[in-house]
Amino acid sequence: MTITLTLTRKQEEALQALVTAGRFPTVEAAISFAVDHFSPPDLTDLSWAKPYIDEARASLERGEGIPAEQVFAEIDARLKQRGA
């Protein structure tokens, strides 16, 4: 598949700098690497989040949670201090 991209001057310079520094053999190789390695994850598979959710639940069971009302009150107080 062939795709035509329009890059900003800054993007073009950054890619060319990577090639000049020897990080990639061509601009195309740099873009290919970026697409392969920086694509968003499969958002339908959230299995990666399970350990974080389990730890959050355990933290709440240990009484380490903060009530939502307290969080909202703290946010409101900070916004008022900043004049927002």
TIBA-858391 format. One record per residue: residue in one letter; x, y, z of N, C-alpha, C in turn. Coordinates in pm, whole numbers, padded with zeros to 5 digits, always signed. Atoms other than C-alpha are relative to their C-alpha. Example, Ala and Ser with C-alpha at 12.3 -4.5 7.8 and 13.67 -1.06 7.14 Angstrom:
2
A+00089-00119+00000+01230-00450+00780+00090+00120+00000
S-00082-00119-00006+01367-00106+00714-00077+00109+00073
This chain:
84
M+00085-00116+00000+00000+00000+00000+00090+00123+00000
T-00072-00126+00004+00125+00346-00081-00089+00109+00057
I+00072-00111-00061+00021+00642+00130+00086+00124-00013
T-00071-00127+00007+00118+01002+00079-00029+00078+00127
L+00014-00077-00124+00182+01201+00396+00050+00142-00023
T-00050-00137-00001+00221+01573+00442+00051+00026+00141
L-00064-00024-00129+00465+01650+00721+00027+00149+00018
T-00042-00138-00028+00536+01978+00892+00151+00007-00019
R-00145-00017+00015+00882+02122+00845+00073-00058+00121
K-00062+00051-00122+00961+02035+01207+00005-00153-00001
Q+00003+00146+00008+00854+01672+01155+00101-00051-00102
E-00094+00039+00106+01054+01648+00834+00144+00012+00050
E-00135-00021-00052+01364+01791+01004+00034-00105+00107
A-00023+00099-00104+01324+01553+01300+00030-00136-00061
L-00024+00129+00066+01300+01251+01072+00134-00001-00070
Q-00128-00006+00069+01596+01364+00863+00116-00005+00099
A-00105+00003-00104+01799+01417+01182+00022-00143+00049
L-00014+00140-00041+01729+01057+01283+00078-00080-00103
V-00073+00068+00108+01855+00937+00947+00146+00044+00001
T-00136-00054-00001+02161+01165+00959+00081-00054+00117
A-00068+00053-00119+02243+01039+01309+00023-00151-00010
G-00021+00143+00017+02235+00683+01176-00098-00087+00076
R+00100+00078-00075+01934+00578+01382-00086-00084-00093
F+00077+00071+00101+01749+00474+01065+00067+00019-00135
P-00063-00015+00132+01867+00409+00711-00072+00098-00091
T+00079-00091+00084+01585+00612+00555-00112+00062+00084
V+00116-00062-00065+01300+00842+00651-00114-00099+00003
E+00107+00099+00006+01062+00567+00540+00015-00104+00112
A-00025+00098-00108+01226+00325+00787-00036+00059+00135
A+00035-00067-00126+01183+00579+01069-00151+00006+00018
I+00147-00007-00007+00815+00625+00987-00058-00139+00023
S+00046+00137-00018+00766+00249+00961+00017-00044+00145
F-00025+00033-00141+00924+00204+01306-00103+00067+00089
A+00096-00074-00082+00698+00473+01451-00138-00063-00008
V+00132+00061+00016+00386+00313+01308-00005-00134+00073
D-00003+00132-00064+00489-00032+01432+00007+00007+00152
H-00026-00003-00144+00591+00078+01782-00082+00100+00079
F+00075-00102-00072+00372+00374+01866-00148+00001-00033
S+00143+00012+00029+00035+00258+01742-00074-00023+00130
P+00075+00021-00125-00236+00263+02008-00027-00148+00022
P+00027+00142-00030-00297-00066+02184-00141-00039-00040
D+00134+00051+00028-00596-00284+02112-00088+00038+00118
L+00082-00052-00109-00855-00101+02318-00113-00095+00040
T+00102+00098-00039-01084-00403+02324+00057-00100+00099
D-00065+00094-00093-00830-00604+02527+00053+00080+00119
L-00041-00075-00119-00808-00452+02873+00060-00090+00108
S-00057+00093-00098-00645-00753+03040+00122+00059+00070
W-00116-00065-00061-00335-00538+03104-00039+00080+00124
A+00045-00085-00110-00545-00328+03346-00034-00079+00126
K+00044+00080-00115-00644-00617+03574+00091+00013+00122
P-00084-00016-00120-00336-00597+03802-00018+00135+00069
Y+00021-00133-00058-00396-00224+03851-00134+00007+00074
I+00132+00002-00064-00763-00277+03931+00004-00083+00127
D-00013+00085-00118-00678-00560+04170+00072+00075+00113
E-00073-00076-00102-00427-00337+04352-00085+00112+00055
A+00088-00107-00047-00677-00052+04370-00105-00055+00096
R+00100+00061-00089-00938-00282+04520+00062-00039+00134
A-00068+00039-00124-00688-00416+04772+00029+00123+00085
S-00027-00125-00071-00593-00059+04864-00126+00051+00070
L+00126-00043-00060-00958+00028+04925-00037-00090+00118
E+00030+00093-00110-01002-00285+05139+00088+00028+00122
R-00088-00035-00111-00705-00168+05350-00036+00136+00060
G+00043-00131-00051-00887+00162+05405+00084+00115-00050
E-00090-00103+00050-00643+00362+05195-00067+00093-00102
G+00070-00081+00099-00907+00518+04969-00036+00137+00053
I+00046-00135-00034-01024+00878+04964-00141+00013-00056
P+00137-00016+00051-01397+00949+04939-00005+00100-00115
A+00012-00086+00117-01497+01107+04609-00035+00143+00039
E+00039-00134-00043-01657+01400+04791+00121+00080+00045
Q-00122-00068-00046-01320+01482+04950+00085+00041-00120
V-00079-00031+00120-01143+01467+04614-00061+00120-00072
F+00065-00111+00069-01401+01695+04452+00014+00131+00078
A-00016-00121-00082-01379+01939+04744+00141+00056-00014
E-00139-00045+00016-00999+01951+04710+00022+00063-00138
I-00011-00058+00135-01025+02013+04336-00067+00137-00004
D+00071-00129-00004-01281+02289+04392+00084+00105+00074
A-00082-00093-00079-01054+02450+04655+00120+00048-00082
R-00116-00039+00082-00754+02446+04419-00042+00091-00114
L+00048-00086+00108-00958+02595+04137-00032+00139+00051
K+00032-00130-00058-01080+02873+04364+00128+00078+00031
Q-00126-00066-00029-00720+02948+04470+00060+00059-00126
R-00057-00048+00127-00625+02989+04105-00091+00097-00070
G+00093-00094+00058-00925+03206+04035-00079-00055-00118
A+00073+00060+00113-01086+02960+03797-00147-00017+00033
